[in-house]
Amino acid sequence: MSENPASRRPLRPATAMVHSGTVRSGFGEMSEAIFMTQGFAYDSAQAAEARFKGEEPGFIYSRYANPTTRMFEERMMQLEGAGDARATASGMAAVSAALQCAVQAGDHIVAARALFGSCTYVIQNVLGRAGVTATFVDGRNLDEWRAAVQPNTRLFFLESPTNPTLEIIDIAAVAKVAHDANAILVVDNVFATPLQQRPLELGADVVVYSATKHIDGQGRCLGGIILSSAEWIEKNLADFFRHTGPSLSPFNAWILLKGLETMPLRVRQQTENASRIADYLASRTDKVKRVIYPGRADHPDAELIKRQMTGGSTLIAFELVGGKEAAFRVCNALEIVTITNNLGDARSLITHPATTTHKSLSDEARAAAGIGDGLLRFSAGIEDSEDLIEDFAAALDAA
Ligand SMILES: *Cc1c(COP(=O)(O)O)cnc(C)c1O
């Protein structure tokens, strides 16, 4: 076994995504090997004893760790600047493990209200049943974060940009409020990708991803990852992870390793396409009421975006004149852009949040979150932007 020599120097992201974490077997294979095995054999009973005692390095069981999965974790650690990581079977396995391992009965969580729906379920129902209470706040209002703190507050949780309205939360400012309260901040960084926002450098303690999105980036598999300092992972997550088993399959880890190789190219093209399409949509004032795109100067949080993010996002939210009917007509008239609820894919995708991803919210909650019946969420793919603009032009004309 040999580490790729390139990984001994600090690498820029595009290089790290191709090389970091690679470990070659004795065959010298070019593409990372898939160690599709449940466990590992020992040379002797003594060797097994030593490995279980932690006196001898080596893998024991793929629920704990696996060579292919570890390559994916190491590559993500390099990209994120994290001390350790655990890859999970899905993004929700990452969120629920990161939250469950950090709190216990009697503790309190403060979370931004604009969360991926399943994250709200985990906080309210899974942790609620376990005796953990929570307060939900407007993530953009620092006074609300401060006012929500209780003596038993242990954890803050947020995602930014938010889904689907692409609001931006000041991660550094919220981290400071959390730390002043002796709580940790966990950030779900899916929408920004590790290339456009670095929560650990902004003061977050733990970062979680759904690797299903930009990291795979080709709609093939589910995956997730939790990244933090080596101390935090060892103290909070290591045993929880071993014994509760949210582990990522080595096969899916391999797909995600391959995804990381091209992620910088894809995200760059997706962001360029999103930026062009956002400008086009904004020019169609006859059909489009408003465009929310973090790369545009008219985004309400433009100043914060400049400080916190290094790219304009691969996603656009826009509201049509004519509500649900117009939104459905546009979706159905698009020929290249596909109707689905994934995001970050090489293919351009469109979602009507009010009737799909956010349909379980009450009408009042949806209105408060700015998710009108005419709102669409667009995830830019890597196609030629001219084809995408022509697709939108024809679809808007049809609406
Ligand atoms: C998709 C998503 C998740 C959940 O990830 P899965 O891989 O689908 O389990 C969590 N948070 C955000 C922001 C997401 O977009």
The ligand as a MOL file (V3000), in Angstrom:
LIG
                    3D

  0  0  0     0  0            999 V3000
M  V30 BEGIN CTAB
M  V30 COUNTS 15 15 0 0 0
M  V30 BEGIN ATOM
M  V30 1 C -30.6420 16.3310 -0.2920 0
M  V30 2 C -30.3610 17.0550 0.9450 0
M  V30 3 C -30.2550 16.3740 2.1720 0
M  V30 4 C -30.4910 14.8820 2.3040 0
M  V30 5 O -29.6240 14.1240 1.5460 0
M  V30 6 P -29.9660 12.6420 0.9970 0
M  V30 7 O -28.6950 12.2230 0.3780 0
M  V30 8 O -31.1020 12.7890 0.0550 0
M  V30 9 O -30.3340 11.8230 2.1900 0
M  V30 10 C -29.9690 17.1160 3.3000 0
M  V30 11 N -29.7920 18.4470 3.2360 0
M  V30 12 C -29.8900 19.1430 2.0770 0
M  V30 13 C -29.6800 20.6190 2.0720 0
M  V30 14 C -30.1750 18.4720 0.8830 0
M  V30 15 O -30.2840 19.1540 -0.2620 0
M  V30 END ATOM
M  V30 BEGIN BOND
M  V30 1 1 1 2
M  V30 2 1 2 3
M  V30 3 2 2 14
M  V30 4 1 3 4
M  V30 5 2 3 10
M  V30 6 1 4 5
M  V30 7 1 5 6
M  V30 8 2 6 7
M  V30 9 1 6 8
M  V30 10 1 6 9
M  V30 11 1 10 11
M  V30 12 2 11 12
M  V30 13 1 12 13
M  V30 14 1 12 14
M  V30 15 1 14 15
M  V30 END BOND
M  V30 END CTAB
M  END
